[in-house]
Amino acid sequence: MRPIIGITAPLREGKVILSQDVNDSILDGGGLPFTLPYTANLEVLRELTGRLDGLLLTGGVDVDPSLFGEEPLPGLGEIMPERDELEMRLTQLALAQNLPILAICRGVQLLNVVAGGTLYQDLASQKEQVLQHSQKAPRDYLSHSVEIAAGSKLEQIIGSRRIKVNSFHHQAVKQPAAGFRVSALAGDGVIEAIESERHPYVIGVQWHPENTWRNDEPSQKLFASFIEACKS
């Protein structure tokens, strides 16, 4: 039986909008995608996470800096408080229940904040000599390399220490949360992936494997490992 994967998505004009690439990547990996509703009812969220086999946190707008104790800087982009609130509660519940979590782009940032870490609000204005992390190329183009940490769970999954990824972000993990390790870095030192040392499967990546899985083996391996963890 396919595991049920709860997926977060942006809310626009009263509509929850999920990329077809996200759905397809979960379906192809052997999972059953379920788009999560927006609700502030904690009992409903608790019941939802209790019925899920895994949680996928997707990309989107910036994370509100007030959530990690900072005032907004000029380079901060659009924020969505309703989404922050929903995803924080879902992530807290999922971590408490040891649900497998795969967090993508904004997702890894939100995951890090929930666990007590901090973010760069805007890489270009806060960190010197950064690569272009918001590529102008198509979404399935692999624009820069990342180095995967030796001995990390991510290395075990991918089977390589160096891969190329796509890149569509201007925020990033700054201080990793306690209990998390850095599992990948870009050439400019920007954190590209983190993973929990306290949970069986909690991994966050800064790139978008849902856009590259059709032709990229590392992306396929990442989704396959997530779905397999969700079957446990």
Secondary structure, 3 states (H helix, E strand, C coil): CCCEEEECCCEECCEECCCHHHHHHHHHHCCEEEECCCCCCHHHHHHHHHHCCEEEECCCCECCHHHHCCCCCCCCCCECHHHHHHHHHHHHHHHHCCCCEEEECHHHHHHHHHCCCCEECCHHHHCCCCCCCECCCCCCCCCEEEEECCCCHHHHHHCCCEEEECCECCCEECCCCCCEEEEEEECCCCEEEEEECCCCCEEEECCCHHHCCCCCHHHHHHHHHHHHHHHC
